[in-house]
Amino acid sequence: MVGSILPDTDVLVDYFKGHAKAIAFVNANAARIILSSIVVAELFAGIRGRAENDILKKFIAIFPIIPVCSDIAVAGGLYKRDYGKFVGFQGKAIINIQNLKRIAEQLFVIWCLRFQISASF
């Protein structure tokens, strides 16, 4: 998990819309990308038809998907409240880099506690 990248849904939507920056970002970081179950739900909420459904299923199968428990949801909501400024593609995207490491470590520890996995940094 350390060194992983958790992209916002908007980055992946831009990827599927063919935006060059999003495509380059996903392609360059594919080995490090993880998805939250919330991002997966948001992506499926926007699909139209069976073809898009099939494409999205194949796409998300490439990446690890992190389930979101209530502790992670609370931490994420508080993070959004406190550090809601985003940077990235078209004013959307990745969580403010200055705070990313701190919040990623907190969420990782919560996730590890939830699934009884050892956390190490």
C-alpha positions as a Python dict, from the first residue, in 0.01 Angstrom:
ca = {
    (1, 'M'): (0, 0, 0),
    (2, 'V'): (283, 242, 70),
    (3, 'G'): (354, 433, -249),
    (4, 'S'): (7, 360, -382),
    (5, 'I'): (-201, 618, -562),
    (6, 'L'): (-574, 655, -498),
    (7, 'P'): (-711, 866, -786),
    (8, 'D'): (-1032, 1063, -758),
    (9, 'T'): (-1325, 943, -967),
    (10, 'D'): (-1292, 1250, -1192),
    (11, 'V'): (-945, 1141, -1303),
    (12, 'L'): (-1080, 806, -1417),
    (13, 'V'): (-1383, 964, -1584),
    (14, 'D'): (-1142, 1189, -1775),
    (15, 'Y'): (-941, 878, -1866),
    (16, 'F'): (-1250, 716, -2018),
    (17, 'K'): (-1339, 1040, -2198),
    (18, 'G'): (-999, 1030, -2367),
    (19, 'H'): (-832, 1329, -2198),
    (20, 'A'): (-462, 1306, -2273),
    (21, 'K'): (-338, 1410, -1926),
    (22, 'A'): (-560, 1156, -1751),
    (23, 'I'): (-458, 880, -1991),
    (24, 'A'): (-90, 961, -1941),
    (25, 'F'): (-135, 970, -1563),
    (26, 'V'): (-315, 634, -1544),
    (27, 'N'): (-76, 467, -1786),
    (28, 'A'): (233, 598, -1606),
    (29, 'N'): (104, 496, -1263),
    (30, 'A'): (-101, 183, -1332),
    (31, 'A'): (120, -39, -1116),
    (32, 'R'): (64, 191, -815),
    (33, 'I'): (-306, 272, -855),
    (34, 'I'): (-557, 141, -604),
    (35, 'L'): (-931, 209, -611),
    (36, 'S'): (-1170, 265, -324),
    (37, 'S'): (-1505, 91, -333),
    (38, 'I'): (-1661, 440, -342),
    (39, 'V'): (-1474, 526, -663),
    (40, 'V'): (-1589, 196, -816),
    (41, 'A'): (-1951, 271, -722),
    (42, 'E'): (-1927, 622, -869),
    (43, 'L'): (-1782, 488, -1194),
    (44, 'F'): (-2059, 230, -1231),
    (45, 'A'): (-2321, 496, -1157),
    (46, 'G'): (-2214, 678, -1473),
    (47, 'I'): (-2210, 394, -1725),
    (48, 'R'): (-2454, 368, -2011),
    (49, 'G'): (-2521, 29, -2157),
    (50, 'R'): (-2370, -314, -2158),
    (51, 'A'): (-2059, -223, -2358),
    (52, 'E'): (-1951, 40, -2104),
    (53, 'N'): (-2034, -201, -1822),
    (54, 'D'): (-1807, -468, -1973),
    (55, 'I'): (-1523, -223, -2035),
    (56, 'L'): (-1543, -87, -1680),
    (57, 'K'): (-1548, -437, -1527),
    (58, 'K'): (-1229, -526, -1716),
    (59, 'F'): (-1068, -195, -1619),
    (60, 'I'): (-1136, -220, -1245),
    (61, 'A'): (-1021, -584, -1241),
    (62, 'I'): (-668, -454, -1306),
    (63, 'F'): (-649, -268, -974),
    (64, 'P'): (-677, -361, -607),
    (65, 'I'): (-1003, -233, -458),
    (66, 'I'): (-1003, -112, -98),
    (67, 'P'): (-1329, -158, 91),
    (68, 'V'): (-1436, 148, 288),
    (69, 'C'): (-1540, 96, 649),
    (70, 'S'): (-1702, 366, 861),
    (71, 'D'): (-1364, 469, 1011),
    (72, 'I'): (-1221, 534, 667),
    (73, 'A'): (-1537, 716, 557),
    (74, 'V'): (-1518, 944, 863),
    (75, 'A'): (-1145, 1011, 814),
    (76, 'G'): (-1201, 1082, 445),
    (77, 'G'): (-1491, 1318, 515),
    (78, 'L'): (-1292, 1510, 774),
    (79, 'Y'): (-996, 1528, 537),
    (80, 'K'): (-1218, 1666, 262),
    (81, 'R'): (-1358, 1922, 506),
    (82, 'D'): (-1014, 2033, 627),
    (83, 'Y'): (-812, 2004, 306),
    (84, 'G'): (-1075, 2025, 34),
    (85, 'K'): (-849, 2200, -215),
    (86, 'F'): (-767, 1977, -509),
    (87, 'V'): (-504, 1996, -775),
    (88, 'G'): (-480, 1813, -1102),
    (89, 'F'): (-663, 1771, -1427),
    (90, 'Q'): (-900, 2061, -1498),
    (91, 'G'): (-908, 2170, -1134),
    (92, 'K'): (-1009, 1824, -1009),
    (93, 'A'): (-823, 1512, -921),
    (94, 'I'): (-562, 1422, -673),
    (95, 'I'): (-569, 1520, -307),
    (96, 'N'): (-344, 1812, -215),
    (97, 'I'): (9, 1667, -224),
    (98, 'Q'): (121, 1847, 94),
    (99, 'N'): (-128, 1646, 299),
    (100, 'L'): (-139, 1326, 95),
    (101, 'K'): (128, 1135, 284),
    (102, 'R'): (-26, 1211, 624),
    (103, 'I'): (-380, 1115, 527),
    (104, 'A'): (-262, 811, 329),
    (105, 'E'): (-74, 682, 633),
    (106, 'Q'): (-376, 740, 859),
    (107, 'L'): (-615, 568, 620),
    (108, 'F'): (-369, 283, 566),
    (109, 'V'): (-339, 224, 942),
    (110, 'I'): (-719, 229, 981),
    (111, 'W'): (-754, -12, 689),
    (112, 'C'): (-487, -243, 833),
    (113, 'L'): (-654, -241, 1174),
    (114, 'R'): (-989, -316, 1012),
    (115, 'F'): (-852, -616, 821),
    (116, 'Q'): (-598, -718, 1088),
    (117, 'I'): (-297, -663, 864),
    (118, 'S'): (40, -536, 983),
    (119, 'A'): (104, -172, 892),
    (120, 'S'): (461, -70, 819),
    (121, 'F'): (610, 247, 675),
}
